[in-house]
Amino acid sequence: MTRALVINYVSDDLLRHRALQAARKRALEAWYGGARPVNPHGRRQYRYGRVVYLTENHAPLPAPPAAAAGQAALRAILKGWRGDGEYAALGAWDDERGGASRRALVSAGQLLAGEPDDDARERADSLVILALGPPSRDLDGARERLLALPAPAPWSWEAAARYWG
């Protein structure tokens, strides 16, 4: 006898994956505070182990929040990360993998302490994207490399002339 093919079956792993994706999306929305994407010209991101300068040719991005708003958002995310809060599923998933996402969020909060400059805000934004983005094998290593990158020198015509000749 042939068993009937069940097409609408959704595994528990897939359901958990979808719930984690939804929680990540909600956490990123909380981080940006509903900011609409804007032209990223003049911003920099820390990607691929280096600083990437953005121009008007890049896709619009939400601007990183101000220091106080960013710390408040991170505090709310980390508070919901514990127990049975809004992001508890993310917290449990992260604990199973050693807590690297939580450490990245804490590092982002430390970067926003005091009066951070634009570089610290961009680094914090990159850390939050790393922590709440797709799962990474070496999130701790990525966090350490990002924090170890030297601060970029301010842009100037003289420096550009020396570089481009």
Buried (B, 14 or more C-beta within 10 A) or exposed (E): EEEEEEEEEEEEEEEEEEEBEEBBEBBBEBBBBEBEEEBBEEBBBBEEEEBEEBEEEBEEBBBBBEBEBBBBBBEBBBEBBEEEBBBBBBBEBBEEEEBBBBBBBBBBBBBBEEEBEEBBBBBBBBBBBBBBEEEBEEBBEBBEEBBEBEEEEEEEEEEEEEEEE
